[in-house]
Amino acid sequence: MKNIFLILITLTLLNCNNNDSSKNTKGETITEIQNINPVKKRQPDNSKYYTTLDTILLLPETDVALKLEKKEFNKIIDFHPEFFEDITENPDKLYYLFGNGFGSEVGKDSYFILYAYFLKQKNGSEKYAEQRKKLIDIYSNINSLFQYLEYGGTYFVHQHPRILGYAEYSIYLYPKSKDEFHKTYDISKQKDLYLKSLRQLIDDDSKIDFDATKQQKIEKISSMEKIVNELNQLITDNFYLRRAQEFHYRNYEYY
């Protein structure tokens, strides 16, 4: 299921404007989103973040990367100081306030990749690698679950690169010492209730799924149940449970 989803991402984004393709550090095909037009305005000097490379590929370890020319990258640094503030806001808020130079859904994808790239430098790339991977996996599974429930759509494709920004913001919120973990009680019953709510959602939705054949419905339910089982393995403490619920309820609401 994951491979099919990545192919869908590549095909969909390649049909958007200003895209290119390349290889990441694993030799996998990635989508590169290019040609960003930041709004020009006077900003503080953040030139210490400039690149000296002719081109720079942001987050090349992922299957969705952002390729920028040196001039374009350094211009973004000049005109978007929000990426370098001491106090970081969530990516949705920053995009709403400062993302007017990143028009279209693909432009918003680019903004989130930039957000993730710069915040990752602040958070620590290697220090929180395990937590980052777990958060990306949790968010990706939730996105995949609702992609099944809603029979796909471009929203879920664009969520894929944006998840990098959401995950990095969660790393920013992650308690940095044991003393900062206050809710240390057993979350197994709370987690069980959350996962039961997802399974109930799957069951309820399948009752009004009149487009699929019986066999298709069985396969679809099986795939969604597998996702819930994966979430059960990934959500290991209160932090991951709360971040999963926040991501779910903020981004996936249907009537």
C-alpha positions in Angstrom: 0.0 0.0 0.0 2.9 2.4 0.8 4.5 1.9 -2.6 1.2 2.6 -4.4 0.7 5.7 -2.4 4.2 7.1 -3.2 3.6 6.4 -6.9 0.4 8.4 -6.6 2.2 11.3 -5.0 4.9 11.4 -7.7 2.4 11.2 -10.6 0.1 13.8 -9.1 2.8 16.3 -8.2 4.5 15.9 -11.5 1.4 17.1 -13.2 1.5 20.3 -11.2 3.5 23.4 -12.4 7.1 24.0 -11.6 8.1 20.5 -10.7 11.1 18.3 -11.5 12.4 14.9 -10.4 15.7 13.7 -9.1 17.1 11.0 -6.8 17.4 11.2 -3.0 20.2 9.9 -0.9 18.7 6.4 -1.1 18.6 6.5 -4.9 14.8 6.7 -4.9 12.8 8.9 -7.3 11.6 12.1 -5.6 9.5 15.1 -6.5 11.2 18.4 -6.6 9.1 21.6 -6.2 10.7 24.6 -7.7 10.3 28.3 -8.7 9.0 30.0 -5.6 8.3 33.7 -5.6 8.6 35.2 -2.1 7.1 38.6 -1.4 9.8 41.3 -1.3 10.0 43.3 1.9 12.6 44.6 4.3 13.8 42.0 6.7 16.5 41.4 9.4 19.9 40.1 8.3 19.8 36.3 8.3 22.6 35.9 5.8 24.4 33.4 8.0 21.9 30.8 6.7 22.8 31.4 3.1 23.9 28.5 1.0 27.1 28.7 -1.1 26.0 25.8 -3.4 24.7 26.5 -6.9 21.7 24.4 -6.1 20.4 22.9 -2.8 18.1 19.9 -2.3 16.1 20.2 0.9 15.3 17.0 2.8 16.9 14.7 0.2 16.4 11.7 2.6 12.6 11.9 2.0 10.6 10.9 -1.1 9.4 14.5 -1.5 12.2 17.0 -1.8 12.6 20.7 -2.6 15.2 21.7 -5.1 16.2 25.4 -5.2 18.9 27.5 -6.9 21.2 29.4 -4.7 19.8 32.8 -5.5 16.2 31.6 -4.9 17.1 29.9 -1.6 19.0 32.9 -0.2 16.1 35.2 -1.3 13.7 33.1 0.8 16.0 33.5 3.8 15.9 37.2 3.3 12.2 37.5 3.0 11.0 34.9 5.4 12.5 35.6 8.9 9.6 33.6 10.5 11.6 30.5 9.8 14.3 31.7 12.2 12.4 33.1 15.2 13.2 31.8 18.6 9.6 30.9 19.3 8.2 28.7 16.5 4.5 28.7 15.6 2.7 25.8 13.9 3.2 25.7 10.1 -0.5 26.3 9.3 -0.4 29.6 11.2 2.9 30.7 9.6 1.6 29.9 6.1 -1.5 31.9 6.7 0.5 34.9 7.9 3.5 34.8 5.6 2.8 32.3 2.8 1.3 34.7 0.2 4.4 34.3 -2.0 3.7 30.5 -2.2 0.5 30.4 -4.1 -1.3 27.2 -5.2 -1.4 23.9 -3.3 2.1 23.0 -4.6 3.4 26.3 -3.3 2.0 25.5 0.1 3.7 22.1 -0.1 7.0 24.0 -0.7 6.4 26.3 2.2 5.9 23.3 4.6 9.1 21.6 3.3 11.0 24.8 3.9 9.5 25.1 7.4 10.5 21.5 8.2 14.0 22.0 6.8 14.8 25.1 8.9 13.1 23.9 12.0 14.9 20.6 11.7 18.2 22.5 11.9 17.0 24.1 15.1 15.6 20.9 16.7 18.6 18.8 15.9 18.6 16.4 12.9 20.1 13.4 14.5 19.1 14.0 18.1 15.4 13.4 17.5 15.7 11.1 14.5 13.7 8.3 16.2 10.9 10.6 17.4 10.7 12.3 14.0 10.3 9.0 12.2 7.7 7.8 14.5 5.7 11.0 14.2 5.9 11.0 10.4 4.7 7.3 10.4 1.8 8.1 12.8 0.7 11.1 10.7 1.1 9.2 7.4 -1.0 6.3 8.7 -3.8 8.6 9.7 -3.6 10.3 6.4 -3.7 6.9 4.6 -6.7 5.8 6.7 -8.8 8.8 5.7 -7.6 8.5 2.1 -9.2 5.1 2.1 -12.4 6.4 3.8 -12.8 9.3 1.4 -11.8 7.3 -1.8 -8.6 9.4 -2.3 -8.3 12.9 -3.6 -5.5 15.5 -4.0 -5.9 16.7 -0.4 -4.3 13.5 0.8 -1.5 13.7 -1.8 -0.6 17.3 -0.7 -0.7 16.2 3.0 2.2 13.9 2.3 4.9 16.7 2.1 3.1 18.8 4.7 3.3 16.0 7.2 7.1 16.8 7.4 6.2 20.3 8.7 3.7 19.0 11.2 6.1 16.3 12.5 8.9 18.8 12.9 6.6 21.2 14.9 5.8 18.2 17.1 9.5 17.6 17.7 9.7 21.3 18.7 7.0 20.6 21.3 8.6 17.4 22.4 9.7 17.6 26.1 13.4 18.0 26.2 14.0 16.4 29.6 12.4 13.7 31.8 11.3 16.4 34.2 9.1 17.9 31.4 7.1 14.7 31.1 4.2 15.3 33.6 1.6 12.9 32.4 3.5 9.7 33.1 0.5 7.5 33.8 -0.4 4.4 31.8 -2.2 5.5 28.6 -3.2 2.0 27.5 -7.0 2.5 28.2 -7.0 5.9 26.6 -5.2 4.6 23.5 -7.5 1.7 23.3 -10.5 4.1 23.3 -8.9 6.1 20.5 -8.2 3.1 18.4 -11.7 1.7 19.0 -13.1 5.0 17.7 -11.1 4.5 14.5 -12.3 1.0 14.1 -15.9 2.1 14.8 -15.4 4.8 12.1 -14.3 2.1 9.7 -17.3 -0.1 10.5 -19.8 2.8 10.3 -18.4 4.0 7.0 -18.4 0.6 5.4 -22.2 0.4 6.0 -22.8 3.3 3.6 -20.1 2.2 1.1 -22.4 1.2 -1.8 -19.8 1.7 -4.6 -17.5 -1.2 -3.7 -18.2 -4.8 -4.4 -18.3 -7.2 -1.5 -14.7 -8.3 -2.2 -13.5 -4.8 -2.6 -15.1 -3.8 0.7 -13.4 -6.8 2.5 -10.0 -5.8 1.1 -10.5 -2.1 1.9 -11.5 -2.9 5.5 -8.5 -5.2 5.8 -6.1 -2.5 4.7 -7.7 0.0 7.1 -7.5 -2.4 10.0 -3.8 -2.9 9.2 -3.3 0.8 9.5 -5.0 0.9 12.9 -2.8 -2.0 14.1 0.3 -0.1 13.0 -0.9 3.0 14.9 -1.3 0.7 18.0 2.4 -0.1 17.7 3.5 3.5 17.0 1.6 5.2 19.8 3.8 4.3 22.8 3.2 7.1 25.3 1.0 10.1 26.1 3.0 12.4 23.8 2.4 10.4 20.7 -1.3 9.8 21.6 -1.9 13.5 22.0 -0.1 14.4 18.8 -2.0 11.7 16.9 -5.3 13.0 18.1 -4.4 16.6 17.5 -3.3 15.9 13.9 -6.4 13.7 13.3 -9.0 16.2 14.6 -7.4 19.3 13.1 -7.0 17.9 9.6 -9.7 15.3 9.0 -13.3 16.3 9.5 -16.1 15.0 7.2 -19.9 15.2 7.2 
